[in-house]
Amino acid sequence: MIDPSLTTINQPFYEMGKKAAEMLIEMIGKETKNNKPTTVTLEAELIIRGSTK
C-alpha cells in the first residue's frame, strides 16, 4: 500500500507479556512489600525495507 515500504521494528510482545506475568506472580508471592524496580531488556528485530535502502 505504501511505496517505498517502511522500515519497522518487530517487538517480542508475547515474551514481554510472559515476563511481566512471571514478575507479577513473583511479587505477589513475596511476603515483603519492599519490591525494587527491575529493568528487563528483550531483543527487538529491525526489519529493513525500501524506505532505508
N, CA, C, O and CB atoms as a CASP TS submission, in Angstrom:
PFRMAT TS
TARGET T0000
AUTHOR 0000-0000-0000
METHOD Language model
MODEL 1
PARENT N/A
ATOM      1  N   MET     1       0.819  -1.182   0.000  1.00  0.00           N
ATOM      2  CA  MET     1       0.000   0.000   0.000  1.00  0.00           C
ATOM      3  C   MET     1       0.874   1.261   0.000  1.00  0.00           C
ATOM      4  O   MET     1       0.487   2.282  -0.568  1.00  0.00           O
ATOM      5  CB  MET     1      -0.937  -0.011   1.203  1.00  0.00           C
ATOM      6  N   ILE     2       2.043   1.192   0.632  1.00  0.00           N
ATOM      7  CA  ILE     2       2.933   2.349   0.703  1.00  0.00           C
ATOM      8  C   ILE     2       4.171   2.047  -0.110  1.00  0.00           C
ATOM      9  O   ILE     2       4.739   0.959  -0.011  1.00  0.00           O
ATOM     10  CB  ILE     2       3.306   2.698   2.174  1.00  0.00           C
ATOM     11  N   ASP     3       4.585   3.003  -0.909  1.00  0.00           N
ATOM     12  CA  ASP     3       5.780   2.827  -1.717  1.00  0.00           C
ATOM     13  C   ASP     3       6.723   3.989  -1.465  1.00  0.00           C
ATOM     14  O   ASP     3       6.326   5.124  -1.726  1.00  0.00           O
ATOM     15  CB  ASP     3       5.428   2.717  -3.217  1.00  0.00           C
ATOM     16  N   PRO     4       7.908   3.800  -0.992  1.00  0.00           N
ATOM     17  CA  PRO     4       8.517   2.509  -0.664  1.00  0.00           C
ATOM     18  C   PRO     4       7.989   1.974   0.665  1.00  0.00           C
ATOM     19  O   PRO     4       7.474   2.720   1.497  1.00  0.00           O
ATOM     20  CB  PRO     4      10.046   2.637  -0.609  1.00  0.00           C
ATOM     21  N   SER     5       8.132   0.665   0.838  1.00  0.00           N
ATOM     22  CA  SER     5       7.671   0.055   2.090  1.00  0.00           C
ATOM     23  C   SER     5       8.510   0.567   3.256  1.00  0.00           C
ATOM     24  O   SER     5       9.705   0.821   3.104  1.00  0.00           O
ATOM     25  CB  SER     5       7.744  -1.494   2.009  1.00  0.00           C
ATOM     26  N   LEU     6       7.872   0.719   4.432  1.00  0.00           N
ATOM     27  CA  LEU     6       8.522   1.338   5.577  1.00  0.00           C
ATOM     28  C   LEU     6       9.324   0.335   6.408  1.00  0.00           C
ATOM     29  O   LEU     6       8.915  -0.809   6.607  1.00  0.00           O
ATOM     30  CB  LEU     6       7.489   2.011   6.447  1.00  0.00           C
ATOM     31  N   THR     7      10.467   0.800   6.881  1.00  0.00           N
ATOM     32  CA  THR     7      11.269   0.021   7.811  1.00  0.00           C
ATOM     33  C   THR     7      10.555   0.014   9.155  1.00  0.00           C
ATOM     34  O   THR     7      10.033   1.043   9.587  1.00  0.00           O
ATOM     35  CB  THR     7      12.716   0.598   7.941  1.00  0.00           C
ATOM     36  N   THR     8      10.528  -1.133   9.816  1.00  0.00           N
ATOM     37  CA  THR     8       9.811  -1.264  11.083  1.00  0.00           C
ATOM     38  C   THR     8      10.654  -2.001  12.119  1.00  0.00           C
ATOM     39  O   THR     8      11.726  -2.524  11.815  1.00  0.00           O
ATOM     40  CB  THR     8       8.483  -1.995  10.871  1.00  0.00           C
ATOM     41  N   ILE     9      10.150  -2.031  13.335  1.00  0.00           N
ATOM     42  CA  ILE     9      10.770  -2.798  14.414  1.00  0.00           C
ATOM     43  C   ILE     9       9.764  -3.834  14.883  1.00  0.00           C
ATOM     44  O   ILE     9       8.618  -3.504  15.187  1.00  0.00           O
ATOM     45  CB  ILE     9      11.224  -1.871  15.597  1.00  0.00           C
ATOM     46  N   ASN    10      10.190  -5.072  14.940  1.00  0.00           N
ATOM     47  CA  ASN    10       9.356  -6.170  15.418  1.00  0.00           C
ATOM     48  C   ASN    10       9.677  -6.387  16.890  1.00  0.00           C
ATOM     49  O   ASN    10      10.786  -6.800  17.229  1.00  0.00           O
ATOM     50  CB  ASN    10       9.588  -7.480  14.583  1.00  0.00           C
ATOM     51  N   GLN    11       8.708  -6.110  17.771  1.00  0.00           N
ATOM     52  CA  GLN    11       8.911  -6.267  19.200  1.00  0.00           C
ATOM     53  C   GLN    11       8.324  -7.593  19.668  1.00  0.00           C
ATOM     54  O   GLN    11       7.278  -8.016  19.176  1.00  0.00           O
ATOM     55  CB  GLN    11       8.282  -5.095  19.971  1.00  0.00           C
ATOM     56  N   PRO    12       8.992  -8.254  20.620  1.00  0.00           N
ATOM     57  CA  PRO    12       8.520  -9.566  21.102  1.00  0.00           C
ATOM     58  C   PRO    12       7.379  -9.431  22.110  1.00  0.00           C
ATOM     59  O   PRO    12       7.589  -9.624  23.308  1.00  0.00           O
ATOM     60  CB  PRO    12       9.678 -10.342  21.739  1.00  0.00           C
ATOM     61  N   PHE    13       6.174  -9.100  21.638  1.00  0.00           N
ATOM     62  CA  PHE    13       5.043  -8.837  22.524  1.00  0.00           C
ATOM     63  C   PHE    13       4.687 -10.032  23.405  1.00  0.00           C
ATOM     64  O   PHE    13       4.373  -9.856  24.582  1.00  0.00           O
ATOM     65  CB  PHE    13       3.841  -8.439  21.708  1.00  0.00           C
ATOM     66  N   TYR    14       4.731 -11.229  22.859  1.00  0.00           N
ATOM     67  CA  TYR    14       4.396 -12.415  23.649  1.00  0.00           C
ATOM     68  C   TYR    14       5.375 -12.572  24.806  1.00  0.00           C
ATOM     69  O   TYR    14       4.968 -12.788  25.947  1.00  0.00           O
ATOM     70  CB  TYR    14       4.404 -13.681  22.764  1.00  0.00           C
ATOM     71  N   GLU    15       6.661 -12.463  24.508  1.00  0.00           N
ATOM     72  CA  GLU    15       7.688 -12.594  25.545  1.00  0.00           C
ATOM     73  C   GLU    15       7.577 -11.477  26.577  1.00  0.00           C
ATOM     74  O   GLU    15       7.828 -11.704  27.761  1.00  0.00           O
ATOM     75  CB  GLU    15       9.085 -12.589  24.916  1.00  0.00           C
ATOM     76  N   MET    16       7.205 -10.274  26.144  1.00  0.00           N
ATOM     77  CA  MET    16       7.027  -9.158  27.070  1.00  0.00           C
ATOM     78  C   MET    16       5.911  -9.465  28.067  1.00  0.00           C
ATOM     79  O   MET    16       6.076  -9.248  29.268  1.00  0.00           O
ATOM     80  CB  MET    16       6.716  -7.860  26.300  1.00  0.00           C
ATOM     81  N   GLY    17       4.794  -9.962  27.583  1.00  0.00           N
ATOM     82  CA  GLY    17       3.669 -10.300  28.443  1.00  0.00           C
ATOM     83  C   GLY    17       3.996 -11.444  29.378  1.00  0.00           C
ATOM     84  O   GLY    17       3.628 -11.425  30.552  1.00  0.00           O
ATOM     85  N   LYS    18       4.691 -12.442  28.852  1.00  0.00           N
ATOM     86  CA  LYS    18       5.066 -13.596  29.665  1.00  0.00           C
ATOM     87  C   LYS    18       5.989 -13.176  30.810  1.00  0.00           C
ATOM     88  O   LYS    18       5.793 -13.589  31.953  1.00  0.00           O
ATOM     89  CB  LYS    18       5.750 -14.665  28.795  1.00  0.00           C
ATOM     90  N   LYS    19       6.986 -12.363  30.503  1.00  0.00           N
ATOM     91  CA  LYS    19       7.924 -11.910  31.529  1.00  0.00           C
ATOM     92  C   LYS    19       7.223 -11.034  32.563  1.00  0.00           C
ATOM     93  O   LYS    19       7.497 -11.147  33.758  1.00  0.00           O
ATOM     94  CB  LYS    19       9.088 -11.142  30.888  1.00  0.00           C
ATOM     95  N   ALA    20       6.324 -10.164  32.114  1.00  0.00           N
ATOM     96  CA  ALA    20       5.574  -9.309  33.039  1.00  0.00           C
ATOM     97  C   ALA    20       4.725 -10.151  33.992  1.00  0.00           C
ATOM     98  O   ALA    20       4.662  -9.864  35.187  1.00  0.00           O
ATOM     99  CB  ALA    20       4.680  -8.327  32.259  1.00  0.00           C
ATOM    100  N   ALA    21       4.075 -11.183  33.467  1.00  0.00           N
ATOM    101  CA  ALA    21       3.253 -12.062  34.302  1.00  0.00           C
ATOM    102  C   ALA    21       4.119 -12.812  35.311  1.00  0.00           C
ATOM    103  O   ALA    21       3.743 -12.945  36.476  1.00  0.00           O
ATOM    104  CB  ALA    21       2.469 -13.061  33.428  1.00  0.00           C
ATOM    105  N   GLU    22       5.273 -13.299  34.870  1.00  0.00           N
ATOM    106  CA  GLU    22       6.184 -14.001  35.779  1.00  0.00           C
ATOM    107  C   GLU    22       6.632 -13.078  36.916  1.00  0.00           C
ATOM    108  O   GLU    22       6.663 -13.482  38.078  1.00  0.00           O
ATOM    109  CB  GLU    22       7.412 -14.532  35.009  1.00  0.00           C
ATOM    110  N   MET    23       6.977 -11.844  36.569  1.00  0.00           N
ATOM    111  CA  MET    23       7.433 -10.892  37.579  1.00  0.00           C
ATOM    112  C   MET    23       6.309 -10.543  38.552  1.00  0.00           C
ATOM    113  O   MET    23       6.551 -10.414  39.752  1.00  0.00           O
ATOM    114  CB  MET    23       7.966  -9.621  36.911  1.00  0.00           C
ATOM    115  N   LEU    24       5.086 -10.388  38.049  1.00  0.00           N
ATOM    116  CA  LEU    24       3.944 -10.078  38.905  1.00  0.00           C
ATOM    117  C   LEU    24       3.652 -11.216  39.872  1.00  0.00           C
ATOM    118  O   LEU    24       3.420 -10.985  41.059  1.00  0.00           O
ATOM    119  CB  LEU    24       2.710  -9.786  38.057  1.00  0.00           C
ATOM    120  N   ILE    25       3.665 -12.442  39.365  1.00  0.00           N
ATOM    121  CA  ILE    25       3.419 -13.610  40.217  1.00  0.00           C
ATOM    122  C   ILE    25       4.497 -13.706  41.296  1.00  0.00           C
ATOM    123  O   ILE    25       4.197 -14.024  42.447  1.00  0.00           O
ATOM    124  CB  ILE    25       3.383 -14.911  39.370  1.00  0.00           C
ATOM    125  N   GLU    26       5.739 -13.435  40.931  1.00  0.00           N
ATOM    126  CA  GLU    26       6.827 -13.456  41.910  1.00  0.00           C
ATOM    127  C   GLU    26       6.623 -12.385  42.981  1.00  0.00           C
ATOM    128  O   GLU    26       6.850 -12.640  44.164  1.00  0.00           O
ATOM    129  CB  GLU    26       8.179 -13.252  41.212  1.00  0.00           C
ATOM    130  N   MET    27       6.198 -11.190  42.574  1.00  0.00           N
ATOM    131  CA  MET    27       5.961 -10.107  43.527  1.00  0.00           C
ATOM    132  C   MET    27       4.811 -10.449  44.473  1.00  0.00           C
ATOM    133  O   MET    27       4.889 -10.171  45.669  1.00  0.00           O
ATOM    134  CB  MET    27       5.661  -8.797  42.784  1.00  0.00           C
ATOM    135  N   ILE    28       3.755 -11.045  43.950  1.00  0.00           N
ATOM    136  CA  ILE    28       2.597 -11.412  44.769  1.00  0.00           C
ATOM    137  C   ILE    28       2.989 -12.471  45.796  1.00  0.00           C
ATOM    138  O   ILE    28       2.503 -12.455  46.927  1.00  0.00           O
ATOM    139  CB  ILE    28       1.442 -11.927  43.880  1.00  0.00           C
ATOM    140  N   GLY    29       3.868 -13.391  45.398  1.00  0.00           N
ATOM    141  CA  GLY    29       4.267 -14.482  46.272  1.00  0.00           C
ATOM    142  C   GLY    29       5.169 -14.065  47.418  1.00  0.00           C
ATOM    143  O   GLY    29       5.285 -14.790  48.406  1.00  0.00           O
ATOM    144  N   LYS    30       5.812 -12.908  47.304  1.00  0.00           N
ATOM    145  CA  LYS    30       6.703 -12.462  48.368  1.00  0.00           C
ATOM    146  C   LYS    30       5.903 -11.847  49.503  1.00  0.00           C
ATOM    147  O   LYS    30       4.902 -11.165  49.283  1.00  0.00           O
ATOM    148  CB  LYS    30       7.727 -11.456  47.832  1.00  0.00           C
ATOM    149  N   GLU    31       6.358 -12.098  50.708  1.00  0.00           N
ATOM    150  CA  GLU    31       5.671 -11.520  51.857  1.00  0.00           C
ATOM    151  C   GLU    31       6.084 -10.073  52.089  1.00  0.00           C
ATOM    152  O   GLU    31       5.311  -9.294  52.646  1.00  0.00           O
ATOM    153  CB  GLU    31       5.948 -12.343  53.104  1.00  0.00           C
ATOM    154  N   THR    32       7.260  -9.709  51.681  1.00  0.00           N
ATOM    155  CA  THR    32       7.734  -8.346  51.865  1.00  0.00           C
ATOM    156  C   THR    32       7.149  -7.437  50.783  1.00  0.00           C
ATOM    157  O   THR    32       6.929  -7.870  49.653  1.00  0.00           O
ATOM    158  CB  THR    32       9.277  -8.300  51.839  1.00  0.00           C
ATOM    159  N   LYS    33       6.906  -6.207  51.129  1.00  0.00           N
ATOM    160  CA  LYS    33       6.358  -5.241  50.177  1.00  0.00           C
ATOM    161  C   LYS    33       7.445  -4.310  49.638  1.00  0.00           C
ATOM    162  O   LYS    33       7.145  -3.316  48.977  1.00  0.00           O
ATOM    163  CB  LYS    33       5.245  -4.421  50.836  1.00  0.00           C
ATOM    164  N   ASN    34       8.702  -4.634  49.923  1.00  0.00           N
ATOM    165  CA  ASN    34       9.825  -3.803  49.501  1.00  0.00           C
ATOM    166  C   ASN    34      10.330  -4.270  48.138  1.00  0.00           C
ATOM    167  O   ASN    34      11.441  -4.791  48.038  1.00  0.00           O
ATOM    168  CB  ASN    34      10.964  -3.845  50.550  1.00  0.00           C
ATOM    169  N   ASN    35       9.536  -4.091  47.100  1.00  0.00           N
ATOM    170  CA  ASN    35       9.924  -4.503  45.756  1.00  0.00           C
ATOM    171  C   ASN    35      10.669  -3.373  45.060  1.00  0.00           C
ATOM    172  O   ASN    35      10.156  -2.263  44.921  1.00  0.00           O
ATOM    173  CB  ASN    35       8.690  -4.922  44.936  1.00  0.00           C
ATOM    174  N   LYS    36      11.876  -3.673  44.630  1.00  0.00           N
ATOM    175  CA  LYS    36      12.672  -2.682  43.912  1.00  0.00           C
ATOM    176  C   LYS    36      12.318  -2.739  42.428  1.00  0.00           C
ATOM    177  O   LYS    36      12.014  -3.811  41.905  1.00  0.00           O
ATOM    178  CB  LYS    36      14.196  -2.924  44.130  1.00  0.00           C
ATOM    179  N   PRO    37      12.357  -1.599  41.750  1.00  0.00           N
ATOM    180  CA  PRO    37      12.103  -1.603  40.307  1.00  0.00           C
ATOM    181  C   PRO    37      13.125  -2.477  39.572  1.00  0.00           C
ATOM    182  O   PRO    37      14.303  -2.507  39.928  1.00  0.00           O
ATOM    183  CB  PRO    37      12.138  -0.164  39.753  1.00  0.00           C
ATOM    184  N   THR    38      12.663  -3.171  38.563  1.00  0.00           N
ATOM    185  CA  THR    38      13.517  -4.057  37.775  1.00  0.00           C
ATOM    186  C   THR    38      13.420  -3.683  36.311  1.00  0.00           C
ATOM    187  O   THR    38      12.337  -3.394  35.801  1.00  0.00           O
ATOM    188  CB  THR    38      13.126  -5.536  37.982  1.00  0.00           C
ATOM    189  N   THR    39      14.552  -3.689  35.644  1.00  0.00           N
ATOM    190  CA  THR    39      14.576  -3.428  34.209  1.00  0.00           C
ATOM    191  C   THR    39      14.921  -4.722  33.476  1.00  0.00           C
ATOM    192  O   THR    39      15.915  -5.378  33.786  1.00  0.00           O
ATOM    193  CB  THR    39      15.598  -2.302  33.860  1.00  0.00           C
ATOM    194  N   VAL    40      14.099  -5.074  32.516  1.00  0.00           N
ATOM    195  CA  VAL    40      14.335  -6.256  31.691  1.00  0.00           C
ATOM    196  C   VAL    40      14.405  -5.791  30.245  1.00  0.00           C
ATOM    197  O   VAL    40      13.525  -5.072  29.772  1.00  0.00           O
ATOM    198  CB  VAL    40      13.210  -7.343  31.891  1.00  0.00           C
ATOM    199  N   THR    41      15.449  -6.202  29.550  1.00  0.00           N
ATOM    200  CA  THR    41      15.623  -5.815  28.151  1.00  0.00           C
ATOM    201  C   THR    41      15.455  -7.046  27.272  1.00  0.00           C
ATOM    202  O   THR    41      16.134  -8.055  27.465  1.00  0.00           O
ATOM    203  CB  THR    41      17.013  -5.157  27.919  1.00  0.00           C
ATOM    204  N   LEU    42      14.553  -6.957  26.312  1.00  0.00           N
ATOM    205  CA  LEU    42      14.341  -8.029  25.349  1.00  0.00           C
ATOM    206  C   LEU    42      14.806  -7.557  23.978  1.00  0.00           C
ATOM    207  O   LEU    42      14.747  -6.368  23.668  1.00  0.00           O
ATOM    208  CB  LEU    42      12.847  -8.463  25.312  1.00  0.00           C
ATOM    209  N   GLU    43      15.261  -8.482  23.173  1.00  0.00           N
ATOM    210  CA  GLU    43      15.745  -8.157  21.836  1.00  0.00           C
ATOM    211  C   GLU    43      14.585  -7.798  20.900  1.00  0.00           C
ATOM    212  O   GLU    43      13.549  -8.464  20.884  1.00  0.00           O
ATOM    213  CB  GLU    43      16.545  -9.336  21.261  1.00  0.00           C
ATOM    214  N   ALA    44      14.780  -6.757  20.144  1.00  0.00           N
ATOM    215  CA  ALA    44      13.830  -6.375  19.092  1.00  0.00           C
ATOM    216  C   ALA    44      14.512  -6.616  17.748  1.00  0.00           C
ATOM    217  O   ALA    44      15.739  -6.660  17.669  1.00  0.00           O
ATOM    218  CB  ALA    44      13.368  -4.865  19.239  1.00  0.00           C
ATOM    219  N   GLU    45      13.727  -6.769  16.714  1.00  0.00           N
ATOM    220  CA  GLU    45      14.267  -7.046  15.385  1.00  0.00           C
ATOM    221  C   GLU    45      13.976  -5.872  14.458  1.00  0.00           C
ATOM    222  O   GLU    45      12.828  -5.453  14.312  1.00  0.00           O
ATOM    223  CB  GLU    45      13.672  -8.356  14.809  1.00  0.00           C
ATOM    224  N   LEU    46      15.012  -5.353  13.842  1.00  0.00           N
ATOM    225  CA  LEU    46      14.860  -4.283  12.865  1.00  0.00           C
ATOM    226  C   LEU    46      14.596  -4.917  11.500  1.00  0.00           C
ATOM    227  O   LEU    46      15.403  -5.709  11.013  1.00  0.00           O
ATOM    228  CB  LEU    46      16.128  -3.363  12.827  1.00  0.00           C
ATOM    229  N   ILE    47      13.477  -4.570  10.892  1.00  0.00           N
ATOM    230  CA  ILE    47      13.110  -5.100   9.586  1.00  0.00           C
ATOM    231  C   ILE    47      13.328  -3.982   8.563  1.00  0.00           C
ATOM    232  O   ILE    47      12.516  -3.065   8.446  1.00  0.00           O
ATOM    233  CB  ILE    47      11.616  -5.621   9.568  1.00  0.00           C
ATOM    234  N   ILE    48      14.417  -4.072   7.841  1.00  0.00           N
ATOM    235  CA  ILE    48      14.790  -3.041   6.879  1.00  0.00           C
ATOM    236  C   ILE    48      14.050  -3.280   5.580  1.00  0.00           C
ATOM    237  O   ILE    48      14.107  -4.360   4.993  1.00  0.00           O
ATOM    238  CB  ILE    48      16.318  -3.023   6.642  1.00  0.00           C
ATOM    239  N   ARG    49      13.348  -2.233   5.146  1.00  0.00           N
ATOM    240  CA  ARG    49      12.593  -2.315   3.891  1.00  0.00           C
ATOM    241  C   ARG    49      13.014  -1.170   2.973  1.00  0.00           C
ATOM    242  O   ARG    49      14.059  -0.551   3.176  1.00  0.00           O
ATOM    243  CB  ARG    49      11.054  -2.269   4.159  1.00  0.00           C
ATOM    244  N   GLY    50      12.214  -0.904   1.991  1.00  0.00           N
ATOM    245  CA  GLY    50      12.555   0.040   0.943  1.00  0.00           C
ATOM    246  C   GLY    50      12.807   1.477   1.396  1.00  0.00           C
ATOM    247  O   GLY    50      13.502   2.214   0.698  1.00  0.00           O
ATOM    248  N   SER    51      12.275   1.894   2.523  1.00  0.00           N
ATOM    249  CA  SER    51      12.418   3.283   2.947  1.00  0.00           C
ATOM    250  C   SER    51      13.834   3.603   3.425  1.00  0.00           C
ATOM    251  O   SER    51      14.170   4.778   3.571  1.00  0.00           O
ATOM    252  CB  SER    51      11.425   3.589   4.049  1.00  0.00           C
ATOM    253  N   THR    52      14.666   2.605   3.670  1.00  0.00           N
ATOM    254  CA  THR    52      16.029   2.864   4.130  1.00  0.00           C
ATOM    255  C   THR    52      17.093   2.264   3.223  1.00  0.00           C
ATOM    256  O   THR    52      18.272   2.266   3.578  1.00  0.00           O
ATOM    257  CB  THR    52      16.205   2.329   5.519  1.00  0.00           C
ATOM    258  N   LYS    53      16.721   1.773   2.111  1.00  0.00           N
ATOM    259  CA  LYS    53      17.720   1.172   1.192  1.00  0.00           C
ATOM    260  C   LYS    53      18.322   2.214   0.300  1.00  0.00           C
ATOM    261  O   LYS    53      19.174   1.898  -0.531  1.00  0.00           O
ATOM    262  CB  LYS    53      17.091   0.071   0.335  1.00  0.00           C
TER
END
